[in-house]
């Protein structure tokens, strides 16, 4: 299913998601790589294979192979890191914060794209995964690298809309039986 078909298939109760989906993927605050890398990473994190297939097909036409893989890498790493660091934020025992994570994360430095773009994708996925520590950390890095609050908000809008669309798509699949 392509992105237009997916958008058109959303039910009437998700009309706002239909409208928002087109709008967030055309935001002028982000360049094409930032938009589509964010979309791909967030579609991976959102948990709908239907949404992921549609976004990935479109992202392949907008991103280099290196950027496509880097966005996938950002989603995969945050899938791991967000759980670990969210746990550290939620647990009351201070001892946990002194224990090394011992989680391999070399790809954070070897992804092959602009560092700010990769960090932006990590930030958006961390917003979906509700990891306060990772959101704060990645937001600080992208701001340090020169991205604006408007660019951060644009990426988080993509995350919010794709997460909501994924929920609708999966709910409709279950309801349809």
ZIHUHU-V969656 format. One line per field, one symbol per residue. ss: DSSP state (2 for helix, 1 for strand, 0 for the rest). psi: psi as a letter, one per 20 degrees, with the letter a starting at -180 (. if undefined). A space follows every 50 residues. Layout:
ss: ???
psi: ???
//
This chain:
ss: 00222222200222222222222200000002222222222222220022 22222222222200222222222222222222222222220002222200 00000222000000222222222222220002222222222222000022 222222222222222222222222220
psi: prggggghiprhikhhhgghggghjjpihqrgggghggggghhghhkohg gggggggghhihqrhghghhggggggghhghhgghhghhhqiohhhiipq hlppkhihikhjrpghgghggggghhggjlogghggghggghghjiqrhh gghgghggggghggggggghghgghi.
//
